Amino acid sequence: MSLTQPKEPFLSQRQHRMLQDMGVDVFFTRQQPAANHPAQAQKHDSTAQHAASENQTAADSASPAAAARAALAMDSPVHSPVQKQTGLGSPDAAQSPQTTAVETAAKEAAANRAQEPVSDDANIQAPTIQLNFVASPSLVYLSHTPLSALELRFLQDLCSVVHRIITGQPMQENLRSDEFRWPMVAASGTPARAVTVFCEKYRLLKQDTVVIGTPDALQTLKSWLEDGCDHWIEQTDLAQVASQGQEKKHLWSQVLQSIAAGH
């Protein structure tokens, strides 16, 4: 971009330097004596007269001075009063003080939530529970492994005898092996409530119920119970008891002690 300045300067020194810094070339017109170039002088005069007759009004509004001032207004990095007040057109307008304050508050809130202690229940990784059991009205047996046919027949005979001693009536139903699992579906927390409900359903916490089980199976339930387990009988190998007379006598004596304590 270039501007042509008439012989008499209409720009101040400061404006002249600003235009040069902005890459706007400013030229000064000069007139040569007509005697040296008569043809050029005559041509210049006719052109000037023609331009003056047709563009007198336009020349007033679009003078070189006005063009220079317009160029300064367009290219100057200084914002207008409206831009200074509103921030429009400024690179920092998108990040107003209000927006920055909101973002800062949100970051601080997130940091505070991250520092909040997590409850103990959320940190507990409770193991899953899977127990096999056989339940009659008077006796319940629990283990982690499924019962063999030999063990199930032995428990059928043992439950029948215990039921007759306690109730004076023969046991009519046949025993079957069942399972207690926790959780049944995806769940959080601990199995304490489920264990309590299971024990209440089969009367495991009642003194008049004979409870027999492997040590690990009984301990699985005890871990989530407060009391009521003192009468439980631990039996490591039920298959060995079913096949050996001495082991049967030892278990039978424990069962009789449990019946006597509960009645």
C-alpha positions in Angstrom: 0.0 0.0 0.0 1.3 3.4 -0.8 0.1 7.0 -0.4 1.1 10.0 -2.4 1.6 13.2 -0.3 1.3 16.6 -1.9 4.1 19.0 -1.8 2.9 20.6 1.4 2.8 17.9 4.1 -0.5 17.1 5.6 0.9 14.4 8.0 2.7 14.9 11.2 6.1 13.4 11.8 4.5 10.8 14.2 1.9 9.8 11.6 4.6 9.6 8.9 6.6 7.2 11.1 3.6 5.1 11.9 2.8 4.6 8.2 6.3 3.6 7.5 6.3 1.1 10.4 3.1 -0.4 9.0 4.6 -0.9 5.6 2.8 2.0 3.9 5.1 3.9 1.5 4.6 7.6 1.5 5.7 9.6 -1.5 6.0 13.3 -1.9 5.0 14.9 -5.2 7.3 17.4 -6.8 6.8 19.6 -9.8 9.4 20.2 -12.5 9.7 23.5 -14.3 7.5 23.6 -17.3 10.2 25.1 -19.5 12.2 21.8 -19.2 9.2 19.6 -20.1 6.6 21.6 -21.9 4.6 18.6 -23.2 4.5 17.0 -19.8 3.5 20.2 -18.2 0.7 20.8 -20.7 -0.6 17.2 -20.2 -0.4 17.5 -16.4 -2.4 20.8 -16.4 -5.2 19.3 -18.6 -5.4 16.2 -16.5 -5.5 18.2 -13.3 -8.3 20.5 -14.7 -10.4 17.5 -15.8 -10.0 15.8 -12.5 -10.9 19.0 -10.6 -14.1 19.6 -12.7 -15.5 16.0 -12.3 -14.3 15.0 -8.8 -14.4 18.2 -6.8 -16.8 16.9 -4.2 -15.2 13.4 -4.1 -11.8 15.0 -3.7 -12.9 16.8 -0.6 -14.1 13.6 1.1 -11.4 11.3 -0.4 -8.3 13.5 -0.1 -4.9 12.0 0.5 -5.1 13.2 4.1 -8.4 11.4 4.6 -7.0 8.2 3.0 -4.0 8.3 5.2 -6.1 8.8 8.3 -8.4 5.9 7.2 -5.3 3.6 6.8 -4.1 4.5 10.2 -7.6 3.7 11.7 -7.8 0.4 9.9 -4.2 -0.9 10.6 -3.7 0.7 14.0 -3.5 -1.9 16.8 -5.1 0.5 19.2 -8.7 -0.5 20.0 -11.6 1.9 19.7 -13.3 3.1 22.9 -16.2 0.6 22.3 -13.7 -2.2 22.0 -11.9 -1.1 25.1 -15.1 -1.1 27.1 -16.7 -4.3 25.8 -13.5 -6.3 24.9 -15.0 -7.2 21.5 -12.3 -7.8 18.9 -9.7 -8.5 21.5 -8.0 -11.9 21.6 -8.7 -12.1 25.3 -12.5 -11.4 24.9 -13.4 -15.1 24.9 -11.8 -15.5 28.4 -13.6 -12.8 30.4 -12.8 -12.5 34.1 -16.2 -14.1 34.9 -15.4 -17.2 32.8 -12.0 -17.5 34.3 -13.5 -17.3 37.8 -16.0 -20.1 37.0 -13.4 -22.4 35.6 -11.1 -21.8 38.6 -14.0 -22.6 41.0 -14.9 -25.8 39.1 -11.3 -27.0 39.2 -11.0 -26.3 43.0 -14.3 -28.2 43.6 -13.0 -31.2 41.6 -9.7 -31.1 43.6 -11.6 -31.0 46.9 -13.8 -34.0 45.9 -10.7 -36.0 45.0 -9.2 -35.3 48.4 -12.3 -36.4 50.3 -11.8 -39.6 52.3 -13.7 -42.6 50.9 -15.9 -44.5 53.3 -14.7 -47.8 54.7 -17.7 -49.7 53.2 -16.7 -48.6 49.7 -13.1 -49.9 50.2 -14.2 -53.3 51.5 -13.7 -56.0 48.9 -15.9 -58.7 50.3 -15.2 -62.2 49.0 -17.9 -64.2 47.3 -19.6 -66.9 49.2 -20.5 -70.3 47.8 -21.6 -73.0 50.3 -23.2 -76.4 49.9 -25.6 -77.4 52.6 -28.2 -79.9 53.6 -31.0 -78.8 55.9 -33.6 -80.6 57.9 -35.9 -79.3 60.7 -33.4 -80.4 63.3 -30.0 -80.6 61.7 -28.0 -78.6 59.1 -24.7 -79.5 57.5 -22.5 -77.1 55.5 -19.3 -77.4 53.4 -17.6 -75.7 50.5 -17.6 -78.9 48.3 -20.6 -80.8 47.0 -21.7 -83.8 48.9 -21.0 -87.3 47.6 -23.7 -90.0 47.5 -22.1 -91.7 50.6 -22.1 -88.4 52.6 -25.7 -87.6 51.6 -26.9 -91.1 52.8 -25.1 -90.8 56.1 -26.7 -87.4 56.7 -30.1 -88.8 55.9 -29.7 -91.4 58.6 -28.2 -89.0 61.1 -31.0 -86.4 60.6 -33.7 -89.0 60.9 -32.3 -90.1 64.3 -31.9 -86.5 65.6 -35.3 -85.6 64.4 -36.9 -88.5 66.3 -35.0 -87.7 69.5 -36.1 -84.0 69.4 -39.6 -84.3 68.2 -40.5 -87.9 68.9 -41.7 -88.3 65.3 -40.0 -89.9 62.2 -38.7 -87.5 59.6 -40.8 -87.8 56.4 -38.8 -85.7 53.9 -35.8 -86.8 52.0 -32.7 -84.6 52.2 -31.2 -82.8 49.2 -28.1 -80.8 48.8 -28.6 -77.0 48.1 -26.3 -74.0 47.7 -26.0 -70.6 49.3 -24.3 -68.0 47.1 -23.5 -64.4 47.6 -23.9 -62.2 45.6 -26.5 -63.7 43.3 -26.2 -60.6 41.1 -23.6 -57.8 41.0 -23.7 -56.1 44.4 -21.6 -53.8 46.5 -21.0 -53.8 50.3 -20.7 -56.9 52.4 -22.7 -60.2 52.7 -23.5 -59.6 56.4 -27.2 -59.1 55.8 -27.4 -62.1 53.4 -25.6 -64.3 55.9 -27.9 -63.3 58.7 -31.0 -63.9 56.7 -29.7 -67.4 55.7 -29.0 -68.3 59.3 -32.4 -67.1 60.4 -34.2 -69.1 57.7 -32.6 -72.4 58.6 -32.4 -71.6 62.4 -28.7 -71.9 62.5 -28.5 -69.6 65.5 -31.0 -71.5 67.6 -29.5 -73.7 70.3 -32.0 -76.5 69.5 -30.7 -76.9 65.9 -27.7 -79.2 65.4 -25.3 -77.5 63.1 -22.4 -79.4 61.6 -19.9 -78.2 59.0 -16.3 -78.1 57.8 -14.2 -75.6 59.7 -13.7 -73.3 56.6 -17.4 -73.3 55.8 -18.5 -72.5 59.4 -15.8 -69.7 59.6 -17.1 -68.2 56.4 -20.5 -67.6 58.1 -18.9 -66.6 61.5 -17.0 -63.8 59.9 -20.3 -61.9 59.4 -22.0 -62.9 62.6 -21.7 -61.5 66.1 -22.8 -64.4 68.2 -25.0 -67.5 68.3 -22.4 -69.9 66.9 -21.1 -71.5 70.1 -23.1 -74.8 69.5 -21.8 -75.3 66.0 -19.8 -78.6 65.5 -16.8 -78.7 63.3 -16.2 -81.8 61.3 -13.3 -82.0 58.8 -14.1 -85.1 56.8 -17.7 -86.3 56.6 -16.8 -89.1 54.2 -14.3 -90.5 56.8 -16.9 -90.3 59.5 -19.4 -92.2 57.3 -16.9 -95.1 56.7 -15.3 -95.4 60.1 -17.1 -96.6 63.3 -14.9 -94.7 65.7 -15.4 -91.4 64.0 -19.1 -92.0 64.0 -19.1 -92.5 67.8 -17.2 -89.3 68.3 -19.5 -87.3 66.1 -22.6 -88.9 67.8 -21.4 -87.8 71.2 -21.0 -84.2 70.0 -24.5 -84.3 68.5 -26.0 -85.6 71.8 -24.2 -82.8 73.8 -25.6 -80.2 71.4 -29.2 -81.6 71.7 -28.9 -81.6 75.5 -27.6 -78.0 75.6 -30.5 -76.8 73.4 -33.3 -78.6 75.3 
